[in-house]
Amino acid sequence: QVQLVESGGGSVQAGGSLRLSCAASGIIFSSVVMGWYRQAPGKQRELVANIGSIGTTDYADSVKGRFTISKDNAKKMVYLQMNSLKPEDTGVYYCNAAQWRAGSRQDYWGQGTQVTVSS
């Protein structure tokens, strides 16, 4: 059974920093793409950043230069360091694991952690 458990959300003023963590279990961590998504009130869930099995990363344009995704394969952890936070970064942040089986993508999600940035 795949489990993703996020932690590290909270409230911060604009310009501040937060670090999100996601603990994964039940998956072959080194063979999946791990990512962070966020959903603001009234908006669709969007990709923030992801990191591939060999460590390649991809970021949404809105967070490039401010956020850094990283992972520890041995600990089955993925992190999102968020600096220079803006009010528009507010939302529920979800950890995601994506794997491909027989040509189709299978997604797993954590329960989400709230990030609130005040101006």
C-alpha positions in Angstrom: 0.0 0.0 0.0 1.4 3.3 -1.1 1.5 6.1 1.5 2.7 9.7 1.1 2.7 11.8 4.2 3.4 15.5 4.0 4.6 17.8 6.7 6.0 21.3 7.1 3.2 23.5 6.0 2.2 26.6 7.9 1.7 30.3 7.8 4.4 32.8 6.9 4.7 36.4 5.8 5.7 37.3 2.3 9.4 37.0 1.7 9.7 34.1 4.2 10.6 30.5 3.8 9.1 27.1 4.4 10.3 23.6 3.8 7.9 20.8 3.0 8.7 17.2 3.5 7.1 14.1 2.2 7.7 10.6 3.5 6.9 7.8 1.1 6.3 4.1 1.7 5.1 1.1 -0.3 6.8 2.2 -3.5 10.1 1.6 -5.2 11.1 5.1 -4.5 14.1 5.3 -6.9 11.9 4.3 -9.9 9.1 6.9 -9.6 8.8 10.5 -10.4 8.1 12.5 -7.2 6.4 15.8 -7.4 4.7 18.6 -5.5 1.4 20.1 -6.6 -0.6 22.8 -5.1 -4.2 23.9 -5.3 -5.4 27.4 -4.4 -9.0 28.1 -3.5 -11.2 28.0 -6.6 -8.3 26.9 -8.8 -7.2 23.7 -10.4 -4.4 21.7 -8.9 -1.1 22.6 -10.6 2.4 21.2 -10.8 4.9 23.1 -8.7 8.0 20.9 -9.2 9.0 17.3 -9.8 12.1 15.2 -9.7 12.8 12.2 -11.7 14.4 8.9 -10.8 17.9 10.1 -11.7 17.4 13.5 -10.2 16.3 15.6 -13.1 14.0 18.4 -12.0 11.3 20.5 -13.5 9.6 23.6 -12.1 6.6 25.8 -12.8 7.7 29.1 -14.2 6.1 30.9 -11.3 8.5 29.2 -8.8 11.7 29.0 -10.7 14.6 30.5 -8.8 12.6 30.5 -5.5 11.7 26.8 -4.9 14.0 23.8 -4.8 12.9 20.2 -4.9 15.2 17.4 -3.7 15.0 13.8 -2.5 16.7 11.3 -0.4 16.3 7.8 -2.0 17.7 6.0 1.1 15.2 7.7 3.4 12.4 7.7 0.8 11.9 11.4 1.4 11.2 14.3 -1.0 11.5 17.9 0.0 10.4 21.3 -1.3 12.4 24.3 -0.1 10.3 27.4 -0.6 12.0 30.8 -0.4 10.9 34.3 -1.1 7.3 33.2 -0.7 4.5 35.3 -2.2 0.8 35.5 -1.3 0.0 33.8 -4.6 1.9 30.7 -3.3 -0.9 30.1 -0.8 -2.7 26.8 -1.2 -2.8 23.2 -0.2 0.4 21.4 -1.3 0.3 17.8 -2.2 3.0 15.2 -2.6 2.7 13.0 -5.6 4.3 9.8 -6.8 3.9 8.9 -10.5 4.8 5.5 -12.0 4.2 4.0 -15.3 3.0 0.4 -15.7 2.1 -1.2 -19.1 2.2 2.3 -20.7 -0.2 4.0 -18.3 0.5 6.4 -15.6 -0.5 5.7 -12.0 -0.6 8.5 -9.5 -0.5 8.5 -5.7 -1.3 11.4 -3.5 -0.7 12.6 0.0 -3.3 14.2 2.1 -2.0 17.7 1.5 -0.5 20.4 3.8 -1.7 24.0 3.9 0.7 26.8 3.1 -0.5 30.4 3.8 1.5 33.4 2.8 0.3 36.8 4.1 1.2 40.1 2.6 
